[in-house]
Every structure is written in C-alpha cells, then in structure tokens.
Amino acid sequence: MRKLIRVKPLYIIILSLISLPGFSIAQTYLGGHFSTDTTLIPSGNPYIVESDLFIDENYTLALLPGTILKFHTRVSLTVNGTLIAEGTSSDSIVFTSFKDDDYGGDSNADADATTPAAGDWHTIQFNAGSDNSSLSHCIVQYGGEWIG
C-alpha cells in the first residue's frame, strides 16, 4: 500500500530558498575579544562581525583559506596580537561588507535591496604587538568608513 504524503506549499518555498545560489543559511556571529589562540575555518562561513573585534596582545587569530568575514556598519578589527590570514591564489580570505552578496551569500536576507559601497565598515587596525601578523591572498573591500 502506498502512502500519500502531502507537502504544504510553504515548505516547498523554504526548501527552494535553501537551495538558491547566494542564499546563506549558516552564519557565525563575532564580536568582542579573542583572548585565546583561535582558528576560523570556512565551514563557519560567513562570519558576521556584529561589533568591534579585538585580537588581544599575545594571542593569535588564524583564518584558513576560504574564510569570509562580513562586517556590519561602523565595525572594526583591531589587532593587538597576531592576525594570520594566508589564503591561496585559488582560495582567498575575504574581509567585506555585511551587504556584500558576492561572498558568503545574502547574509542580510534582503535580496538586492542593499548594495555594498566603500565605507560600509570601518577598518583593520594593526597596533603595537601585531608585528608577527601576516596577510596574503586576501580580498579587503568596502571598508574605510571615517568616524571623526
């Protein structure tokens, strides 16, 4: 005997959205201080930086190739320790705007209602103690907001 399973249209819409290119479901939220050595991996993508992020002195934040950090407005990354962001020629590390749908999908779930622009987020600032930091094969875009 065959059993008929009825699927309501809402479930089909949700399942369709999940499989749309550019639609992002998994997000990892960041903000505050890294006061232990930490490695971010692409399976947590995109990392949404909601508030200022600090790498404390004597600690390391390592980003593996393919890692994407998306910054909200007026948010910075301040490096007082060590930032290791070494992508590859085929798998860059991305620092971009929360509004950027090209990397990590449509994180703000607004389709094309917003577009990224220069100054969307603040800065990456390297302070004393960050001398061992290393960045290569990174894409850094839509930052540079001036707060004066």
N, C-alpha and C positions, 0 to 999 in steps of 0.2 A: 504494500500500500504506500502510495506517495503522499507526503505531507506538504501542503502548500504553505509557504511562509510569505506573509505579506510584509513588505518594507514600506514604511511611510515615506513620502517624498522628502521630508526634512532630513532624514538620514542619508538619502542619496545626495542631497545638496552638500551636506557636511563631508561625506566621503569624497565627493567630487572636488571640493575645495582643498582637501588634504593632498590630493594628487596634482593640483595645479602647479605649473612651474612658477617659481618666485614666491609661492606662498610658504610662509615659515611657521612651523608649529613649535618646535623645540627652541627655547631660548634660555640662556643662563644670565642672571642679573648680577651685576657687580657694583660695588661702591665701598668706600672706606679704605682701610689699611691692610696691606699684605705685610704681616709681621711674622710670617714663616715662609720658607722657600716653597714656591708654588709653580706648577706647570699647568698651563691651559692647553687643551687638546681640541682638535677640530670637531670631535663628536659632541662638544658642548656648544657649537656654533648655532646662531651668533651669540656672542657675549654682549649683553646690553649694559653699557656703563651709565647708570642712572644718576649717580652722584660722584663727586670728585674721588679719584682713585689715587692712592699713595703706595709706593713701594718703599717701605721703611729701610733706614740705614742698616747695613749688614745682612739684608735679605735679598733674594733673587726671585724675579718673576720671569719665567721662561715661557715663550709662546712657540708652539710647534708649527711647522709649515702647514699652511691652510687655515690657520686660526683667524677669525674675524671678530674685531671689536667695533661695536657701533655706539657712538657717544650721543647722549642727549644734549640739548642746548645748555650752554654755559658750564660744561663739564670738562675737567682737565685730568690728565695723567701726570702726576708729579713723581719723579724718580729721585729718591734719596739713597737708594741702594743700587741694585743692578737689574737692568732690563735686557734680556737676551731674546731678540726677535730675529731669528735667522731662517728666512724662508728659502725657497729654491727658485730657480728660473721657471719652473713649471708649477710651483705651488707657493705663491706669495702669502705673506701675512698682511692683513688689511686693517687699517685704522680709518674709520669713516663715520659719516653721519648716520644717526638713527633713521633719517628719512631716505637713506640710500637703499633702493630695492635691488640694485645690481649685485650686491654682495650680501649673502645671508637672507635674501628674500624680503618680503614686505613686512618687516618687524612691527610697524605701527598699524598694520592692517587697514590702510586707507586707500588701497589700490594706487591710483595715480593722482590723488588729491593733493599730495605734497611732493615736492622735488628737492633734492639736496642742493645746497649752494655753499660757496665759500663763507666761512664764519659760522656755520651751523653749530660747531662745538668749539671749545677753547683751544687748548694746547697740549703738547707733550713737553714738559719742562725737566731738564736734567740739571740737578743741583750738585753741590759738593758731595762726594761719596758715590757718585754714579760713574766714575772713571772706567769701570770694567764693563760697562754696558756695550752692547753690540747690536746693530740693526743692519740687515742685508735682505735684499729681495722683498722689501716692504712697500706697500701702497699706502700713502698717507694723504687723505683728501678731505675737503670740505671743513677743515679746521681753521684756526686762526682768528676766532672771534676776539675782538678787542673789548675789554671791560675796563673803562677808565673812569 
